[in-house]
Amino acid sequence: MKANDEIKVEERLEDITGITCIYVPVNDVYESIQWYQNNLGYQPANNDRVEPGMVMAVLNFPDRNGILPSPGLRQVVPALFLHQSDEEGGRLRFSWSLDSGKPHAMACFITPRIQELIERFKENGVNILGERVTSGPNITFADPDGNIWEAWQP
């Protein structure tokens, strides 16, 4: 793009204002809801009924007062849409040659209290794949279905 073709930011509409959801393939939606509640604090959206045999669920992070967010144009923390996967499944991860071809996370959560999160993970038997310090402490972990996530404290 040539310099004289640049569009001034204040003169144009935003194209993207956030991420509303991440679709997560799981084997058992009911059990996965409990895992995401216990380990990451996600809660079922809209007071949805949680029962065995579910094939889909929407989970949100409540705010510090326990209130679930209303959907809108600006979504700071994406909802998780848990979907029962087919027999072949499919997991959220990829291999990265810069990391010796090990499976890599598809998303990274931000936390102000990573040490508390790590301790909770250890107490709950979460599959911790690695811990490191880059520009802040970071932990890589997997849910019971093998979906790989990271959490980072800036």
MODELLER restraints for C-alpha pairs under 7 A, 6 or more apart:
rsr = mdl.restraints
at = mdl.atoms
rsr.add(forms.Gaussian(group=physical.xy_distance, feature=features.Distance(at['CA:17:A'], at['CA:73:A']), mean=6.40, stdev=0.5))
rsr.add(forms.Gaussian(group=physical.xy_distance, feature=features.Distance(at['CA:17:A'], at['CA:74:A']), mean=5.46, stdev=0.5))
rsr.add(forms.Gaussian(group=physical.xy_distance, feature=features.Distance(at['CA:18:A'], at['CA:74:A']), mean=5.57, stdev=0.5))
rsr.add(forms.Gaussian(group=physical.xy_distance, feature=features.Distance(at['CA:18:A'], at['CA:75:A']), mean=5.26, stdev=0.5))
rsr.add(forms.Gaussian(group=physical.xy_distance, feature=features.Distance(at['CA:18:A'], at['CA:76:A']), mean=6.40, stdev=0.5))
rsr.add(forms.Gaussian(group=physical.xy_distance, feature=features.Distance(at['CA:19:A'], at['CA:75:A']), mean=5.99, stdev=0.5))
rsr.add(forms.Gaussian(group=physical.xy_distance, feature=features.Distance(at['CA:19:A'], at['CA:78:A']), mean=5.57, stdev=0.5))
rsr.add(forms.Gaussian(group=physical.xy_distance, feature=features.Distance(at['CA:20:A'], at['CA:75:A']), mean=5.58, stdev=0.5))
rsr.add(forms.Gaussian(group=physical.xy_distance, feature=features.Distance(at['CA:20:A'], at['CA:78:A']), mean=4.64, stdev=0.5))
rsr.add(forms.Gaussian(group=physical.xy_distance, feature=features.Distance(at['CA:20:A'], at['CA:79:A']), mean=5.99, stdev=0.5))
rsr.add(forms.Gaussian(group=physical.xy_distance, feature=features.Distance(at['CA:21:A'], at['CA:78:A']), mean=4.53, stdev=0.5))
rsr.add(forms.Gaussian(group=physical.xy_distance, feature=features.Distance(at['CA:21:A'], at['CA:79:A']), mean=4.37, stdev=0.5))
rsr.add(forms.Gaussian(group=physical.xy_distance, feature=features.Distance(at['CA:21:A'], at['CA:80:A']), mean=5.43, stdev=0.5))
rsr.add(forms.Gaussian(group=physical.xy_distance, feature=features.Distance(at['CA:21:A'], at['CA:81:A']), mean=6.56, stdev=0.5))
rsr.add(forms.Gaussian(group=physical.xy_distance, feature=features.Distance(at['CA:22:A'], at['CA:78:A']), mean=6.53, stdev=0.5))
rsr.add(forms.Gaussian(group=physical.xy_distance, feature=features.Distance(at['CA:22:A'], at['CA:79:A']), mean=6.35, stdev=0.5))
rsr.add(forms.Gaussian(group=physical.xy_distance, feature=features.Distance(at['CA:22:A'], at['CA:80:A']), mean=5.03, stdev=0.5))
rsr.add(forms.Gaussian(group=physical.xy_distance, feature=features.Distance(at['CA:22:A'], at['CA:81:A']), mean=6.05, stdev=0.5))
rsr.add(forms.Gaussian(group=physical.xy_distance, feature=features.Distance(at['CA:23:A'], at['CA:80:A']), mean=6.03, stdev=0.5))
rsr.add(forms.Gaussian(group=physical.xy_distance, feature=features.Distance(at['CA:23:A'], at['CA:81:A']), mean=4.73, stdev=0.5))
rsr.add(forms.Gaussian(group=physical.xy_distance, feature=features.Distance(at['CA:23:A'], at['CA:82:A']), mean=6.16, stdev=0.5))
rsr.add(forms.Gaussian(group=physical.xy_distance, feature=features.Distance(at['CA:24:A'], at['CA:80:A']), mean=6.67, stdev=0.5))
rsr.add(forms.Gaussian(group=physical.xy_distance, feature=features.Distance(at['CA:24:A'], at['CA:81:A']), mean=5.89, stdev=0.5))
rsr.add(forms.Gaussian(group=physical.xy_distance, feature=features.Distance(at['CA:24:A'], at['CA:82:A']), mean=4.89, stdev=0.5))
rsr.add(forms.Gaussian(group=physical.xy_distance, feature=features.Distance(at['CA:24:A'], at['CA:83:A']), mean=6.06, stdev=0.5))
rsr.add(forms.Gaussian(group=physical.xy_distance, feature=features.Distance(at['CA:25:A'], at['CA:82:A']), mean=6.08, stdev=0.5))
rsr.add(forms.Gaussian(group=physical.xy_distance, feature=features.Distance(at['CA:25:A'], at['CA:83:A']), mean=5.10, stdev=0.5))
rsr.add(forms.Gaussian(group=physical.xy_distance, feature=features.Distance(at['CA:25:A'], at['CA:84:A']), mean=5.89, stdev=0.5))
rsr.add(forms.Gaussian(group=physical.xy_distance, feature=features.Distance(at['CA:25:A'], at['CA:85:A']), mean=5.11, stdev=0.5))
rsr.add(forms.Gaussian(group=physical.xy_distance, feature=features.Distance(at['CA:25:A'], at['CA:89:A']), mean=6.80, stdev=0.5))
rsr.add(forms.Gaussian(group=physical.xy_distance, feature=features.Distance(at['CA:25:A'], at['CA:90:A']), mean=6.50, stdev=0.5))
rsr.add(forms.Gaussian(group=physical.xy_distance, feature=features.Distance(at['CA:25:A'], at['CA:91:A']), mean=6.21, stdev=0.5))
rsr.add(forms.Gaussian(group=physical.xy_distance, feature=features.Distance(at['CA:26:A'], at['CA:82:A']), mean=6.50, stdev=0.5))
rsr.add(forms.Gaussian(group=physical.xy_distance, feature=features.Distance(at['CA:26:A'], at['CA:83:A']), mean=5.96, stdev=0.5))
rsr.add(forms.Gaussian(group=physical.xy_distance, feature=features.Distance(at['CA:26:A'], at['CA:84:A']), mean=5.07, stdev=0.5))
rsr.add(forms.Gaussian(group=physical.xy_distance, feature=features.Distance(at['CA:26:A'], at['CA:85:A']), mean=5.48, stdev=0.5))
rsr.add(forms.Gaussian(group=physical.xy_distance, feature=features.Distance(at['CA:26:A'], at['CA:145:A']), mean=5.80, stdev=0.5))
rsr.add(forms.Gaussian(group=physical.xy_distance, feature=features.Distance(at['CA:27:A'], at['CA:84:A']), mean=5.40, stdev=0.5))
rsr.add(forms.Gaussian(group=physical.xy_distance, feature=features.Distance(at['CA:27:A'], at['CA:85:A']), mean=5.76, stdev=0.5))
rsr.add(forms.Gaussian(group=physical.xy_distance, feature=features.Distance(at['CA:27:A'], at['CA:145:A']), mean=6.64, stdev=0.5))
rsr.add(forms.Gaussian(group=physical.xy_distance, feature=features.Distance(at['CA:28:A'], at['CA:84:A']), mean=6.18, stdev=0.5))
rsr.add(forms.Gaussian(group=physical.xy_distance, feature=features.Distance(at['CA:29:A'], at['CA:54:A']), mean=5.83, stdev=0.5))
rsr.add(forms.Gaussian(group=physical.xy_distance, feature=features.Distance(at['CA:29:A'], at['CA:55:A']), mean=5.99, stdev=0.5))
rsr.add(forms.Gaussian(group=physical.xy_distance, feature=features.Distance(at['CA:29:A'], at['CA:56:A']), mean=6.33, stdev=0.5))
rsr.add(forms.Gaussian(group=physical.xy_distance, feature=features.Distance(at['CA:29:A'], at['CA:57:A']), mean=6.93, stdev=0.5))
rsr.add(forms.Gaussian(group=physical.xy_distance, feature=features.Distance(at['CA:29:A'], at['CA:82:A']), mean=6.25, stdev=0.5))
rsr.add(forms.Gaussian(group=physical.xy_distance, feature=features.Distance(at['CA:29:A'], at['CA:83:A']), mean=6.61, stdev=0.5))
rsr.add(forms.Gaussian(group=physical.xy_distance, feature=features.Distance(at['CA:29:A'], at['CA:84:A']), mean=5.95, stdev=0.5))
rsr.add(forms.Gaussian(group=physical.xy_distance, feature=features.Distance(at['CA:30:A'], at['CA:50:A']), mean=6.66, stdev=0.5))
rsr.add(forms.Gaussian(group=physical.xy_distance, feature=features.Distance(at['CA:30:A'], at['CA:51:A']), mean=6.10, stdev=0.5))
rsr.add(forms.Gaussian(group=physical.xy_distance, feature=features.Distance(at['CA:30:A'], at['CA:52:A']), mean=5.34, stdev=0.5))
rsr.add(forms.Gaussian(group=physical.xy_distance, feature=features.Distance(at['CA:30:A'], at['CA:53:A']), mean=6.86, stdev=0.5))
rsr.add(forms.Gaussian(group=physical.xy_distance, feature=features.Distance(at['CA:30:A'], at['CA:54:A']), mean=6.10, stdev=0.5))
rsr.add(forms.Gaussian(group=physical.xy_distance, feature=features.Distance(at['CA:36:A'], at['CA:42:A']), mean=5.70, stdev=0.5))
rsr.add(forms.Gaussian(group=physical.xy_distance, feature=features.Distance(at['CA:37:A'], at['CA:43:A']), mean=5.89, stdev=0.5))
rsr.add(forms.Gaussian(group=physical.xy_distance, feature=features.Distance(at['CA:39:A'], at['CA:120:A']), mean=6.87, stdev=0.5))
rsr.add(forms.Gaussian(group=physical.xy_distance, feature=features.Distance(at['CA:39:A'], at['CA:121:A']), mean=6.51, stdev=0.5))
rsr.add(forms.Gaussian(group=physical.xy_distance, feature=features.Distance(at['CA:41:A'], at['CA:61:A']), mean=6.45, stdev=0.5))
rsr.add(forms.Gaussian(group=physical.xy_distance, feature=features.Distance(at['CA:42:A'], at['CA:59:A']), mean=5.66, stdev=0.5))
rsr.add(forms.Gaussian(group=physical.xy_distance, feature=features.Distance(at['CA:42:A'], at['CA:60:A']), mean=5.22, stdev=0.5))
rsr.add(forms.Gaussian(group=physical.xy_distance, feature=features.Distance(at['CA:42:A'], at['CA:61:A']), mean=4.68, stdev=0.5))
rsr.add(forms.Gaussian(group=physical.xy_distance, feature=features.Distance(at['CA:43:A'], at['CA:59:A']), mean=5.14, stdev=0.5))
rsr.add(forms.Gaussian(group=physical.xy_distance, feature=features.Distance(at['CA:43:A'], at['CA:60:A']), mean=5.36, stdev=0.5))
rsr.add(forms.Gaussian(group=physical.xy_distance, feature=features.Distance(at['CA:43:A'], at['CA:61:A']), mean=6.12, stdev=0.5))
rsr.add(forms.Gaussian(group=physical.xy_distance, feature=features.Distance(at['CA:43:A'], at['CA:62:A']), mean=6.91, stdev=0.5))
rsr.add(forms.Gaussian(group=physical.xy_distance, feature=features.Distance(at['CA:44:A'], at['CA:58:A']), mean=5.85, stdev=0.5))
rsr.add(forms.Gaussian(group=physical.xy_distance, feature=features.Distance(at['CA:44:A'], at['CA:59:A']), mean=4.42, stdev=0.5))
rsr.add(forms.Gaussian(group=physical.xy_distance, feature=features.Distance(at['CA:44:A'], at['CA:60:A']), mean=6.33, stdev=0.5))
rsr.add(forms.Gaussian(group=physical.xy_distance, feature=features.Distance(at['CA:45:A'], at['CA:58:A']), mean=5.58, stdev=0.5))
rsr.add(forms.Gaussian(group=physical.xy_distance, feature=features.Distance(at['CA:45:A'], at['CA:59:A']), mean=5.26, stdev=0.5))
rsr.add(forms.Gaussian(group=physical.xy_distance, feature=features.Distance(at['CA:45:A'], at['CA:60:A']), mean=5.81, stdev=0.5))
rsr.add(forms.Gaussian(group=physical.xy_distance, feature=features.Distance(at['CA:55:A'], at['CA:83:A']), mean=5.86, stdev=0.5))
rsr.add(forms.Gaussian(group=physical.xy_distance, feature=features.Distance(at['CA:55:A'], at['CA:84:A']), mean=4.99, stdev=0.5))
rsr.add(forms.Gaussian(group=physical.xy_distance, feature=features.Distance(at['CA:56:A'], at['CA:81:A']), mean=6.94, stdev=0.5))
rsr.add(forms.Gaussian(group=physical.xy_distance, feature=features.Distance(at['CA:56:A'], at['CA:82:A']), mean=5.41, stdev=0.5))
rsr.add(forms.Gaussian(group=physical.xy_distance, feature=features.Distance(at['CA:56:A'], at['CA:83:A']), mean=4.57, stdev=0.5))
rsr.add(forms.Gaussian(group=physical.xy_distance, feature=features.Distance(at['CA:56:A'], at['CA:84:A']), mean=6.29, stdev=0.5))
rsr.add(forms.Gaussian(group=physical.xy_distance, feature=features.Distance(at['CA:57:A'], at['CA:81:A']), mean=5.73, stdev=0.5))
rsr.add(forms.Gaussian(group=physical.xy_distance, feature=features.Distance(at['CA:57:A'], at['CA:82:A']), mean=5.16, stdev=0.5))
rsr.add(forms.Gaussian(group=physical.xy_distance, feature=features.Distance(at['CA:57:A'], at['CA:83:A']), mean=6.82, stdev=0.5))
rsr.add(forms.Gaussian(group=physical.xy_distance, feature=features.Distance(at['CA:58:A'], at['CA:79:A']), mean=6.62, stdev=0.5))
rsr.add(forms.Gaussian(group=physical.xy_distance, feature=features.Distance(at['CA:58:A'], at['CA:80:A']), mean=5.74, stdev=0.5))
rsr.add(forms.Gaussian(group=physical.xy_distance, feature=features.Distance(at['CA:58:A'], at['CA:81:A']), mean=4.57, stdev=0.5))
rsr.add(forms.Gaussian(group=physical.xy_distance, feature=features.Distance(at['CA:58:A'], at['CA:82:A']), mean=6.31, stdev=0.5))
rsr.add(forms.Gaussian(group=physical.xy_distance, feature=features.Distance(at['CA:59:A'], at['CA:79:A']), mean=5.47, stdev=0.5))
rsr.add(forms.Gaussian(group=physical.xy_distance, feature=features.Distance(at['CA:59:A'], at['CA:80:A']), mean=5.08, stdev=0.5))
rsr.add(forms.Gaussian(group=physical.xy_distance, feature=features.Distance(at['CA:59:A'], at['CA:81:A']), mean=6.43, stdev=0.5))
rsr.add(forms.Gaussian(group=physical.xy_distance, feature=features.Distance(at['CA:60:A'], at['CA:68:A']), mean=6.56, stdev=0.5))
rsr.add(forms.Gaussian(group=physical.xy_distance, feature=features.Distance(at['CA:60:A'], at['CA:79:A']), mean=4.72, stdev=0.5))
rsr.add(forms.Gaussian(group=physical.xy_distance, feature=features.Distance(at['CA:60:A'], at['CA:80:A']), mean=6.61, stdev=0.5))
rsr.add(forms.Gaussian(group=physical.xy_distance, feature=features.Distance(at['CA:61:A'], at['CA:68:A']), mean=6.46, stdev=0.5))
rsr.add(forms.Gaussian(group=physical.xy_distance, feature=features.Distance(at['CA:62:A'], at['CA:68:A']), mean=4.28, stdev=0.5))
rsr.add(forms.Gaussian(group=physical.xy_distance, feature=features.Distance(at['CA:62:A'], at['CA:69:A']), mean=6.58, stdev=0.5))
rsr.add(forms.Gaussian(group=physical.xy_distance, feature=features.Distance(at['CA:91:A'], at['CA:146:A']), mean=6.45, stdev=0.5))
rsr.add(forms.Gaussian(group=physical.xy_distance, feature=features.Distance(at['CA:91:A'], at['CA:147:A']), mean=5.21, stdev=0.5))
rsr.add(forms.Gaussian(group=physical.xy_distance, feature=features.Distance(at['CA:92:A'], at['CA:106:A']), mean=5.75, stdev=0.5))
rsr.add(forms.Gaussian(group=physical.xy_distance, feature=features.Distance(at['CA:92:A'], at['CA:147:A']), mean=4.86, stdev=0.5))
rsr.add(forms.Gaussian(group=physical.xy_distance, feature=features.Distance(at['CA:92:A'], at['CA:148:A']), mean=6.09, stdev=0.5))
rsr.add(forms.Gaussian(group=physical.xy_distance, feature=features.Distance(at['CA:93:A'], at['CA:103:A']), mean=6.02, stdev=0.5))
rsr.add(forms.Gaussian(group=physical.xy_distance, feature=features.Distance(at['CA:93:A'], at['CA:104:A']), mean=5.35, stdev=0.5))
rsr.add(forms.Gaussian(group=physical.xy_distance, feature=features.Distance(at['CA:93:A'], at['CA:105:A']), mean=5.20, stdev=0.5))
rsr.add(forms.Gaussian(group=physical.xy_distance, feature=features.Distance(at['CA:93:A'], at['CA:106:A']), mean=5.31, stdev=0.5))
rsr.add(forms.Gaussian(group=physical.xy_distance, feature=features.Distance(at['CA:93:A'], at['CA:147:A']), mean=6.47, stdev=0.5))
rsr.add(forms.Gaussian(group=physical.xy_distance, feature=features.Distance(at['CA:93:A'], at['CA:148:A']), mean=5.79, stdev=0.5))
rsr.add(forms.Gaussian(group=physical.xy_distance, feature=features.Distance(at['CA:94:A'], at['CA:103:A']), mean=5.32, stdev=0.5))
rsr.add(forms.Gaussian(group=physical.xy_distance, feature=features.Distance(at['CA:94:A'], at['CA:104:A']), mean=5.21, stdev=0.5))
rsr.add(forms.Gaussian(group=physical.xy_distance, feature=features.Distance(at['CA:95:A'], at['CA:101:A']), mean=4.98, stdev=0.5))
rsr.add(forms.Gaussian(group=physical.xy_distance, feature=features.Distance(at['CA:95:A'], at['CA:102:A']), mean=5.39, stdev=0.5))
rsr.add(forms.Gaussian(group=physical.xy_distance, feature=features.Distance(at['CA:95:A'], at['CA:103:A']), mean=4.45, stdev=0.5))
rsr.add(forms.Gaussian(group=physical.xy_distance, feature=features.Distance(at['CA:95:A'], at['CA:104:A']), mean=5.49, stdev=0.5))
rsr.add(forms.Gaussian(group=physical.xy_distance, feature=features.Distance(at['CA:96:A'], at['CA:102:A']), mean=6.50, stdev=0.5))
rsr.add(forms.Gaussian(group=physical.xy_distance, feature=features.Distance(at['CA:96:A'], at['CA:103:A']), mean=6.96, stdev=0.5))
rsr.add(forms.Gaussian(group=physical.xy_distance, feature=features.Distance(at['CA:96:A'], at['CA:104:A']), mean=6.51, stdev=0.5))
rsr.add(forms.Gaussian(group=physical.xy_distance, feature=features.Distance(at['CA:104:A'], at['CA:148:A']), mean=6.70, stdev=0.5))
rsr.add(forms.Gaussian(group=physical.xy_distance, feature=features.Distance(at['CA:105:A'], at['CA:148:A']), mean=4.58, stdev=0.5))
rsr.add(forms.Gaussian(group=physical.xy_distance, feature=features.Distance(at['CA:105:A'], at['CA:149:A']), mean=4.65, stdev=0.5))
rsr.add(forms.Gaussian(group=physical.xy_distance, feature=features.Distance(at['CA:105:A'], at['CA:150:A']), mean=6.09, stdev=0.5))
rsr.add(forms.Gaussian(group=physical.xy_distance, feature=features.Distance(at['CA:106:A'], at['CA:148:A']), mean=6.58, stdev=0.5))
rsr.add(forms.Gaussian(group=physical.xy_distance, feature=features.Distance(at['CA:106:A'], at['CA:149:A']), mean=6.21, stdev=0.5))
rsr.add(forms.Gaussian(group=physical.xy_distance, feature=features.Distance(at['CA:107:A'], at['CA:149:A']), mean=5.60, stdev=0.5))
rsr.add(forms.Gaussian(group=physical.xy_distance, feature=features.Distance(at['CA:107:A'], at['CA:150:A']), mean=6.35, stdev=0.5))
rsr.add(forms.Gaussian(group=physical.xy_distance, feature=features.Distance(at['CA:108:A'], at['CA:149:A']), mean=5.94, stdev=0.5))
rsr.add(forms.Gaussian(group=physical.xy_distance, feature=features.Distance(at['CA:108:A'], at['CA:150:A']), mean=4.38, stdev=0.5))
rsr.add(forms.Gaussian(group=physical.xy_distance, feature=features.Distance(at['CA:108:A'], at['CA:151:A']), mean=5.19, stdev=0.5))
rsr.add(forms.Gaussian(group=physical.xy_distance, feature=features.Distance(at['CA:108:A'], at['CA:152:A']), mean=6.79, stdev=0.5))
rsr.add(forms.Gaussian(group=physical.xy_distance, feature=features.Distance(at['CA:109:A'], at['CA:150:A']), mean=6.09, stdev=0.5))
rsr.add(forms.Gaussian(group=physical.xy_distance, feature=features.Distance(at['CA:109:A'], at['CA:151:A']), mean=4.49, stdev=0.5))
rsr.add(forms.Gaussian(group=physical.xy_distance, feature=features.Distance(at['CA:109:A'], at['CA:152:A']), mean=6.20, stdev=0.5))
rsr.add(forms.Gaussian(group=physical.xy_distance, feature=features.Distance(at['CA:110:A'], at['CA:151:A']), mean=5.64, stdev=0.5))
rsr.add(forms.Gaussian(group=physical.xy_distance, feature=features.Distance(at['CA:110:A'], at['CA:152:A']), mean=5.01, stdev=0.5))
rsr.add(forms.Gaussian(group=physical.xy_distance, feature=features.Distance(at['CA:110:A'], at['CA:153:A']), mean=5.82, stdev=0.5))
rsr.add(forms.Gaussian(group=physical.xy_distance, feature=features.Distance(at['CA:111:A'], at['CA:151:A']), mean=6.69, stdev=0.5))
rsr.add(forms.Gaussian(group=physical.xy_distance, feature=features.Distance(at['CA:111:A'], at['CA:152:A']), mean=6.03, stdev=0.5))
rsr.add(forms.Gaussian(group=physical.xy_distance, feature=features.Distance(at['CA:111:A'], at['CA:153:A']), mean=5.12, stdev=0.5))
rsr.add(forms.Gaussian(group=physical.xy_distance, feature=features.Distance(at['CA:112:A'], at['CA:153:A']), mean=5.55, stdev=0.5))
rsr.add(forms.Gaussian(group=physical.xy_distance, feature=features.Distance(at['CA:113:A'], at['CA:153:A']), mean=6.89, stdev=0.5))
rsr.add(forms.Gaussian(group=physical.xy_distance, feature=features.Distance(at['CA:114:A'], at['CA:152:A']), mean=6.93, stdev=0.5))
rsr.add(forms.Gaussian(group=physical.xy_distance, feature=features.Distance(at['CA:114:A'], at['CA:153:A']), mean=5.88, stdev=0.5))
rsr.add(forms.Gaussian(group=physical.xy_distance, feature=features.Distance(at['CA:127:A'], at['CA:141:A']), mean=5.60, stdev=0.5))
rsr.add(forms.Gaussian(group=physical.xy_distance, feature=features.Distance(at['CA:127:A'], at['CA:142:A']), mean=5.45, stdev=0.5))
rsr.add(forms.Gaussian(group=physical.xy_distance, feature=features.Distance(at['CA:128:A'], at['CA:140:A']), mean=6.10, stdev=0.5))
rsr.add(forms.Gaussian(group=physical.xy_distance, feature=features.Distance(at['CA:128:A'], at['CA:141:A']), mean=4.34, stdev=0.5))
rsr.add(forms.Gaussian(group=physical.xy_distance, feature=features.Distance(at['CA:128:A'], at['CA:142:A']), mean=6.64, stdev=0.5))
rsr.add(forms.Gaussian(group=physical.xy_distance, feature=features.Distance(at['CA:129:A'], at['CA:140:A']), mean=5.28, stdev=0.5))
rsr.add(forms.Gaussian(group=physical.xy_distance, feature=features.Distance(at['CA:129:A'], at['CA:141:A']), mean=5.06, stdev=0.5))
rsr.add(forms.Gaussian(group=physical.xy_distance, feature=features.Distance(at['CA:130:A'], at['CA:139:A']), mean=5.73, stdev=0.5))
rsr.add(forms.Gaussian(group=physical.xy_distance, feature=features.Distance(at['CA:130:A'], at['CA:140:A']), mean=5.12, stdev=0.5))
rsr.add(forms.Gaussian(group=physical.xy_distance, feature=features.Distance(at['CA:131:A'], at['CA:138:A']), mean=5.71, stdev=0.5))
rsr.add(forms.Gaussian(group=physical.xy_distance, feature=features.Distance(at['CA:131:A'], at['CA:139:A']), mean=4.41, stdev=0.5))
rsr.add(forms.Gaussian(group=physical.xy_distance, feature=features.Distance(at['CA:131:A'], at['CA:140:A']), mean=6.34, stdev=0.5))
rsr.add(forms.Gaussian(group=physical.xy_distance, feature=features.Distance(at['CA:132:A'], at['CA:138:A']), mean=5.33, stdev=0.5))
rsr.add(forms.Gaussian(group=physical.xy_distance, feature=features.Distance(at['CA:132:A'], at['CA:139:A']), mean=6.52, stdev=0.5))
rsr.add(forms.Gaussian(group=physical.xy_distance, feature=features.Distance(at['CA:135:A'], at['CA:154:A']), mean=6.81, stdev=0.5))
rsr.add(forms.Gaussian(group=physical.xy_distance, feature=features.Distance(at['CA:136:A'], at['CA:152:A']), mean=6.68, stdev=0.5))
rsr.add(forms.Gaussian(group=physical.xy_distance, feature=features.Distance(at['CA:136:A'], at['CA:153:A']), mean=5.54, stdev=0.5))
rsr.add(forms.Gaussian(group=physical.xy_distance, feature=features.Distance(at['CA:136:A'], at['CA:154:A']), mean=5.06, stdev=0.5))
rsr.add(forms.Gaussian(group=physical.xy_distance, feature=features.Distance(at['CA:137:A'], at['CA:152:A']), mean=5.84, stdev=0.5))
rsr.add(forms.Gaussian(group=physical.xy_distance, feature=features.Distance(at['CA:137:A'], at['CA:153:A']), mean=5.51, stdev=0.5))
rsr.add(forms.Gaussian(group=physical.xy_distance, feature=features.Distance(at['CA:138:A'], at['CA:150:A']), mean=6.91, stdev=0.5))
rsr.add(forms.Gaussian(group=physical.xy_distance, feature=features.Distance(at['CA:138:A'], at['CA:151:A']), mean=5.66, stdev=0.5))
rsr.add(forms.Gaussian(group=physical.xy_distance, feature=features.Distance(at['CA:138:A'], at['CA:152:A']), mean=4.37, stdev=0.5))
rsr.add(forms.Gaussian(group=physical.xy_distance, feature=features.Distance(at['CA:138:A'], at['CA:153:A']), mean=6.52, stdev=0.5))
rsr.add(forms.Gaussian(group=physical.xy_distance, feature=features.Distance(at['CA:139:A'], at['CA:150:A']), mean=5.53, stdev=0.5))
rsr.add(forms.Gaussian(group=physical.xy_distance, feature=features.Distance(at['CA:139:A'], at['CA:151:A']), mean=5.37, stdev=0.5))
rsr.add(forms.Gaussian(group=physical.xy_distance, feature=features.Distance(at['CA:139:A'], at['CA:152:A']), mean=6.59, stdev=0.5))
rsr.add(forms.Gaussian(group=physical.xy_distance, feature=features.Distance(at['CA:140:A'], at['CA:149:A']), mean=5.82, stdev=0.5))
rsr.add(forms.Gaussian(group=physical.xy_distance, feature=features.Distance(at['CA:140:A'], at['CA:150:A']), mean=4.33, stdev=0.5))
rsr.add(forms.Gaussian(group=physical.xy_distance, feature=features.Distance(at['CA:140:A'], at['CA:151:A']), mean=6.60, stdev=0.5))
rsr.add(forms.Gaussian(group=physical.xy_distance, feature=features.Distance(at['CA:141:A'], at['CA:148:A']), mean=5.76, stdev=0.5))
rsr.add(forms.Gaussian(group=physical.xy_distance, feature=features.Distance(at['CA:141:A'], at['CA:149:A']), mean=5.50, stdev=0.5))
rsr.add(forms.Gaussian(group=physical.xy_distance, feature=features.Distance(at['CA:141:A'], at['CA:150:A']), mean=6.16, stdev=0.5))
rsr.add(forms.Gaussian(group=physical.xy_distance, feature=features.Distance(at['CA:142:A'], at['CA:148:A']), mean=4.38, stdev=0.5))
rsr.add(forms.Gaussian(group=physical.xy_distance, feature=features.Distance(at['CA:142:A'], at['CA:149:A']), mean=6.05, stdev=0.5))
